[in-house]
Amino acid sequence: MATTLEGILFDLEGVLYQGGTSIPGAAETLEWTRDRGLKTRFLTNTTLRPRAAVWRRLRDMDLPVDVDDIVTPAMAAVSLLRDRSLRRVHLAAEPALAEDFAGFDLVDVDPDAVVMGDLDAGFDRSRLSGLAGMLLDGAVLVALHKNRLSRPGGNLIVDLGAYVAALEYAAGVDAVVMGKPSGDFFARVLVDMGVSATAGLMIGDDVESDIAGAQAAGLRAVQVMTGKYDPRTAGRAVPDAMIASIADLPGAIAAWT
């Protein structure tokens, strides 16, 4: 690497763990980064649980991660809502996520903003139609991410992005996207780390959200061939490097430097 590496941004599911099991070598790789004094942040597009619950899940898998180093799209959404003085929020997401929106008025009528997270089967025609009505009445659409696909149980499924796109089309609005691949999301993380984009590295499995998103923000990006990695989508972005799994990261970095 031509520029000294100062910090690493890790995706979570598909990179450090899959399902409820850590990927072999993940804990050792995280310890390796700590031993070398590298700054780390852990980025997730999950909207199923609040940050504290994400941390507890990692802890239960014996992954050495500090809760303050976890960055979720809900955290970015809270900052946006505060900046825009949007107090009345309709949360179209799992009820557990309300924990991250403490201090806002969570409403079902006349919201200032509609915040969309993962509801899976909850996004039926009736629910989507109701959300479209709120947007037509002037609510701001805030999407916690816009991923195309997910692999929560091993099989690819349609992700939140398809439902966000449906509402954008139906209501004639553009969503404000909070999570990866939003350039603002990556920029906020780098500022918080005190690391420039050229001195950072993103490790991910999703070619669009992780790899293309990070590169657009000026970061180098390494794709792991675990999680959502699918050779059929390889042409959507070209990672700076590819490794079989997170266990191979220390060796790859040593070879580059």
Phi, psi and omega in degrees: 000130183290327180256140180300133179280125180245335183207151180234133175256123181251131163289162183259278185293131182094344179247306179264332178208163174224125186067237179247020185234133178292147178283133182309130179092352183295311182299319181295321178295320178295320176296323178299318180294322179294317182299333181264006175071021179281136175286144181225148169223151184240110188259132177223144174264009181296140176233017182272340184211153178290168185301319181300322179289325176299314180298317180298323179295318178295319179300318181293340176264011179061034176264122185283086182231134176274139183302325181290347180265001179269131181239122180243158177295333177298322178297318178294322179295320178301317179297318179297313181299319178294316181299326183262004180056042177263103189264325182268115189236131169261118183263103177267074184201177178300140182306328182300334183289345179302335179304324181281350182247027176299138181102348175257157174273109180271115191231163175248357182226137175051054178282156170281331182213147171252118179258118184258125170236194183280123173240357177054240182293347179291344178272069175269180185299320182297315182293316180296322179295320178296320178294320178300321178298319178298320180291321178295334178277359174114359179293147177277134178268116179246113180262125181290339166193177181220041179295144178283312188226158176221162179224063186292327182240018180106336179253140179293135176227158175294133184256186187304326185305326180294322180286324176298314180298323179297318180289322176302316181291315184295319184263352180067039181233167174248128179286147167271113186266127188266315187274191174301140011263023182305128178297325178295323179298311179296319182298317179299320180296315182296320178298316180297325180283335187074034183235136176283158181301322183289343179258009181246164181218132178256135176243120183209171178249339184269118187296331181268301185294317184272305189283300181297320180298314180295316181296322178297333179272003177095003179273156165278154186220135178245129179258131174267150181264045174233180177062236184275003180305131181214117182301340180290341180254010187300330184287354183285342175194157179244108180294158177290336175199158175232140176228155182296318179201174182300335180297337183270358185296313181303317179295321180294316180295320179298322180292324181289327186262000000 
